[in-house]
Amino acid sequence: MSGLTLEKEWEAHGLLCRITLHPRMHTRCGYVRVAEGHPFYKVAFDRAVTVEINKARMSDSVEDLPFEAIIAAMRGGNAIDKWLRTPSSFVRAHGGITYSDALHPAERQERPGEWWFGFDCGHAGDYTPFEIMSLKSKIEVSRDFPDINPPEKMAKLSVYVRRVEENEVSRDFAYEGELLDEHYWTLEEVIAETEKMAEQLAMIGLLGVRKKGE
């Protein structure tokens, strides 16, 4: 968790929001804080709460489900029922909720009365921009697998890498992702996704959801 850059902090729907940036991989994560009294306060994203479940919330489209939901669907029965009661089921974010803790990843010490939920942008189809050497490796590999990496895009990537190395242009992560058929999540996009998560958590705060056992 150490070494992350706190890129942005603001409030949306009455909840504190944060975005972190990984200094080497250049990927972002969005976080929303709930306080004591919220139904999901100190509830892990994969822990069941006590609610009347509605299996219709289990989407028919695998692409719409977070990884935990897919695993639950494969197991069936009680696994599906349990997942449908978790915060991850109630709150939709890119790739699903993947973090829940009293300690925000960009801090070294937790503060009493705080609980954070987060999502990341490192899922299948997301672009993670490592060092420029990784792009050169992809270009080399593409020569043996032209069906996976179209030659025309690899030719553009090769020219782009040369220009970056010669300091003609700065790195453009969104452009790199486009050439590799992946998506790089910009700050603006992560802000919007984080605010969607904050809106959902704020609405859940008004519902009669209880922690299991209460």
C-alpha positions in Angstrom: 0.0 0.0 0.0 3.0 2.4 0.5 4.2 4.6 -2.2 0.8 5.4 -3.8 0.2 9.0 -4.8 -3.0 10.6 -3.5 -4.0 12.3 -6.8 -7.3 13.8 -5.9 -9.6 14.2 -2.8 -13.1 15.7 -2.9 -16.6 15.1 -1.6 -19.5 13.7 -3.6 -23.0 12.8 -2.4 -21.9 13.7 1.2 -19.0 11.2 1.2 -15.3 11.7 1.0 -13.8 10.4 -2.3 -10.1 9.8 -3.2 -8.1 8.7 -6.2 -4.7 7.1 -6.0 -2.1 6.8 -8.7 0.5 4.1 -8.8 3.9 5.8 -9.4 5.3 3.0 -11.6 2.3 1.4 -13.3 0.5 4.7 -13.7 -2.9 3.0 -12.9 -5.6 4.5 -10.7 -7.9 3.4 -8.0 -11.1 5.1 -6.7 -12.2 5.1 -3.1 -15.2 6.2 -1.1 -15.3 6.6 2.7 -18.3 5.7 4.8 -18.5 6.6 8.5 -19.8 4.9 11.6 -23.5 4.4 11.3 -23.5 3.5 7.7 -24.9 0.0 7.0 -21.7 -1.1 5.4 -19.3 0.5 8.0 -16.6 -2.1 8.8 -18.2 -4.6 6.4 -15.7 -6.3 4.1 -16.8 -6.1 0.4 -17.3 -9.8 0.3 -19.0 -10.2 3.7 -22.7 -11.0 3.8 -25.2 -8.6 5.4 -28.8 -9.4 6.4 -31.2 -8.5 3.7 -34.0 -10.0 1.6 -32.2 -11.2 -1.4 -33.4 -10.7 -5.0 -31.7 -13.1 -7.4 -32.8 -11.0 -10.3 -29.9 -8.7 -9.4 -27.6 -11.5 -10.7 -27.2 -10.2 -14.3 -27.4 -12.6 -17.2 -24.4 -10.8 -18.7 -21.1 -12.1 -17.4 -19.5 -8.8 -18.5 -21.6 -6.9 -16.1 -20.6 -9.0 -13.1 -17.5 -8.6 -10.8 -15.1 -11.5 -10.5 -16.6 -12.6 -7.1 -20.1 -12.9 -8.7 -18.8 -15.1 -11.5 -17.1 -17.4 -9.0 -20.4 -17.5 -7.0 -22.4 -18.3 -10.1 -20.0 -21.2 -10.9 -20.5 -22.6 -7.4 -24.2 -22.0 -7.4 -26.7 -22.3 -4.5 -25.5 -20.8 -1.2 -22.5 -19.1 -2.9 -24.9 -17.0 -5.0 -27.1 -16.2 -2.0 -24.1 -15.1 0.0 -22.7 -12.9 -2.8 -26.1 -11.2 -3.3 -25.9 -10.0 0.4 -22.4 -8.5 0.1 -21.5 -4.8 -0.4 -19.9 -5.9 -3.7 -23.4 -7.0 -4.9 -25.1 -3.8 -3.9 -22.5 -1.4 -5.2 -21.5 -1.5 -8.9 -18.2 -0.1 -9.9 -15.7 -0.9 -12.6 -14.6 -4.4 -12.0 -16.6 -4.5 -8.8 -15.4 -3.4 -5.3 -11.9 -4.8 -4.7 -11.0 -3.1 -1.5 -12.5 -2.5 2.0 -10.6 -1.5 5.1 -10.3 1.1 7.8 -7.0 2.2 6.4 -6.9 4.1 3.2 -4.1 2.8 0.9 -2.4 6.1 0.6 -2.1 6.6 4.4 0.0 4.8 7.0 -2.4 5.1 9.9 -6.1 4.4 10.1 -8.5 7.0 11.6 -11.3 6.0 14.0 -14.7 5.9 12.5 -13.6 5.5 8.9 -14.2 2.6 6.4 -13.1 2.7 2.8 -14.4 0.9 -0.3 -12.4 1.0 -3.5 -12.2 -0.3 -7.0 -9.2 -0.5 -9.3 -8.5 -0.1 -13.0 -6.3 -3.2 -13.5 -8.8 -5.7 -14.8 -9.0 -7.6 -18.1 -9.1 -5.0 -20.9 -7.6 -2.3 -18.8 -4.3 -0.9 -19.9 -1.4 -0.8 -17.4 1.5 1.4 -18.8 4.7 0.0 -17.5 8.1 1.3 -18.6 8.6 2.0 -22.3 10.6 -1.3 -22.5 7.4 -3.2 -22.1 6.1 -1.7 -25.3 9.2 -2.7 -27.2 8.7 -6.2 -26.0 5.1 -6.3 -27.2 6.3 -5.1 -30.6 8.9 -7.9 -30.8 6.3 -10.5 -29.7 3.7 -9.2 -32.2 6.0 -10.2 -35.1 5.4 -13.9 -34.2 1.7 -13.4 -33.4 0.2 -11.0 -36.1 -3.3 -12.3 -35.5 -3.3 -11.1 -31.9 -1.6 -7.7 -32.5 -2.5 -6.2 -35.9 0.6 -5.3 -37.9 -0.8 -1.8 -38.8 -1.2 -0.9 -35.1 2.1 -2.4 -34.2 3.7 -0.2 -36.9 2.2 2.9 -35.4 3.3 1.7 -31.9 6.9 1.3 -33.2 7.0 4.8 -34.6 5.4 6.1 -31.4 8.0 4.4 -29.2 10.9 5.7 -31.3 9.5 9.3 -31.0 9.2 8.9 -27.2 12.7 7.6 -26.9 14.0 10.5 -28.9 12.0 13.0 -26.8 9.9 14.1 -29.7 6.7 13.4 -27.9 5.6 12.6 -24.3 4.0 9.3 -23.5 0.3 9.2 -24.1 -1.1 6.3 -22.1 -4.6 6.5 -23.7 -3.0 6.3 -27.2 -0.9 3.3 -26.1 -3.9 1.5 -24.8 -5.8 2.2 -28.0 -3.1 0.6 -30.1 -3.1 -2.4 -27.8 -6.9 -2.7 -27.9 -7.0 -1.9 -24.2 -8.4 1.1 -22.2 -6.4 3.4 -20.1 -8.6 5.0 -17.3 -8.0 8.7 -17.2 -8.4 10.8 -14.1 -11.7 12.2 -15.4 -13.1 8.7 -16.0 -12.0 7.5 -12.5 -13.6 10.6 -10.9 -16.9 9.9 -12.6 -16.8 6.2 -11.6 -15.9 7.1 -8.0 -18.8 9.5 -7.8 -21.2 6.8 -9.1 -19.9 4.5 -6.3 -20.4 7.4 -3.7 -23.9 7.9 -4.9 -24.8 4.2 -4.5 -23.2 4.1 -1.0 -25.1 7.3 0.0 -28.4 5.7 -1.1 -27.6 2.5 0.8 -27.1 4.6 3.9 -30.8 5.4 3.7 -31.9 1.8 3.4 -32.7 -0.7 6.2 -29.7 -2.8 5.5 -28.1 -4.5 8.6 -24.9 -6.4 9.2 -25.4 -10.1 9.5 -26.0 -11.0 13.1 -27.5 -7.6 14.2 
